[in-house]
Amino acid sequence: MSNATQLIHSIPVDPQTGAIAVPIYQTSTFVQDAPGVNKGYDYARTNNPTRATLEQIVAQLEKGHTGIAFGSGLAAIDAVLKLLKSGDEIVAVDDIYGGAFRLFTQVYEKFGIKVHYTDTTRAENVFNAITPNTKLIWLETPTNPTLKISDIAAIAQIAKANRCLLCVDNTFASPALQQPLSLGADLVVHSATKYLGGHSDLIAGIVVAREKELGDKIKFIQNASGAILAPFDSWLVIRGIETLHLRVKQHSANALEVARFLEQHPLVDKVFYPGLASHPNHEIAKKQAKAFGGVVSFTLKNDTEEAAIQFVTHTRLFKLAESLGGVKSLLCHPANMTHKSIPAEKRRASGVADSLIRLSVGLEEAEDLIADLEQAFTANLISSPVNAAALQN
Ligand SMILES: *Cc1c(COP(=O)(O)O)cnc(C)c1O
């Protein structure tokens, strides 16, 4: 059976009523027959049937044992970090999501957890950064926003040999394209706000553990700390996931067309998209993922914040907003938006140039999206003599 068919039928029919949609259990507590004698649920922070259904669906999608749904992607990341103790160290991808960087440096460093950032596209860099105190390796692949690809299977072997956990933030690929647990990772996290939810209408996060033991630890942390996903939002994510395969396939096809358009555009300097043969990690991307996702980034020949701001304020279909993975196309200027909390020097060093623009390519017709970008380039050209000069050079 194909993955899409399997997914659609992993969403259970309600055994009590036959409802084809998952019921929303909007309740805080569950009546017990005698103290401790219940129907599997006692209090909705610990467990809720709607959330549990979502957790089972995502665990199955990621080929893991346990899913745990959180109130945001960052709450999911936070729960994984709580596996560590003071003195432990993390080796993390250098081009890390800005919010994760802020959490690592401004919250966890003061509890004595040290993070080494390295370019994980070369597996040997991970190996070299490991110390006897390293307990966790943190990958994002593709990364945000420069779409770097790391070899999950190779880094999983390094993790295993050094008794570290490997956690992969799989937000950008989604389990429809890439399943890190099958490649040897121990944990996967998602911002379900993005492709899993898929409609820009909620904030949610998920952790999936490959093994029961680790899943139990995260479930304990969640119950102890309380950052659960509400029943209605759990239901919305389930509803989004029903069309995950279809959406991600179209996001990927549209993104590839947009990337090819950008690659030949005279005002564009670099295009970052793992589906392009020119991408430095194209081969490994092809090996570990079914397609290349809906995010495309690019820089301008005129590499200034001003030129980028000009551009992002002149598109019509691409809306200027943080986030990605929804039906409507979005664009953002990471230096001033998602990556503002990273110091400029560090940001530039990890490849996020001043003019870098990130597109979340939506589900509109690709030709309409390309026409929108073309008219924004034209507007940019007319309004900026610097761009006109760049074109002539
Ligand atoms: C958005 C995002 C997060 C954070 O998720 P929230 O749901 O916004 O808390 C984490 N990782 C990546 C790669 C993201 O894009």
The ligand as a Tripos MOL2 file, in Angstrom:
@<TRIPOS>MOLECULE
LIG
   15    15     1     0     0
SMALL
NO_CHARGES

@<TRIPOS>ATOM
      1 C1          9.0740   27.3620   12.8880 C.3       1 LIG1
      2 C2         10.1810   26.4440   13.2130 C.ar      1 LIG1
      3 C3         10.4120   26.0220   14.5330 C.ar      1 LIG1
      4 C4          9.6190   26.5600   15.7080 C.3       1 LIG1
      5 O1          8.3010   26.1500   15.6840 O.3       1 LIG1
      6 P1          7.0930   27.0020   16.3280 P.3       1 LIG1
      7 O2          5.9190   26.1420   16.0020 O.co2     1 LIG1
      8 O3          7.0870   28.3290   15.6640 O.co2     1 LIG1
      9 O4          7.3640   27.1080   17.7850 O.co2     1 LIG1
     10 C5         11.4270   25.1080   14.7510 C.ar      1 LIG1
     11 N1         12.1870   24.6420   13.7490 N.ar      1 LIG1
     12 C6         12.0020   25.0390   12.4680 C.ar      1 LIG1
     13 C7         12.8830   24.4810   11.3950 C.3       1 LIG1
     14 C8         10.9940   25.9400   12.1520 C.ar      1 LIG1
     15 O5         10.8360   26.3420   10.8860 O.3       1 LIG1
@<TRIPOS>BOND
     1     1     2 1
     2     2     3 ar
     3     2    14 ar
     4     3     4 1
     5     3    10 ar
     6     4     5 1
     7     5     6 1
     8     6     7 2
     9     6     8 1
    10     6     9 1
    11    10    11 ar
    12    11    12 ar
    13    12    13 1
    14    12    14 ar
    15    14    15 1
@<TRIPOS>SUBSTRUCTURE
     1 LIG1         1 GROUP 0 **** ****
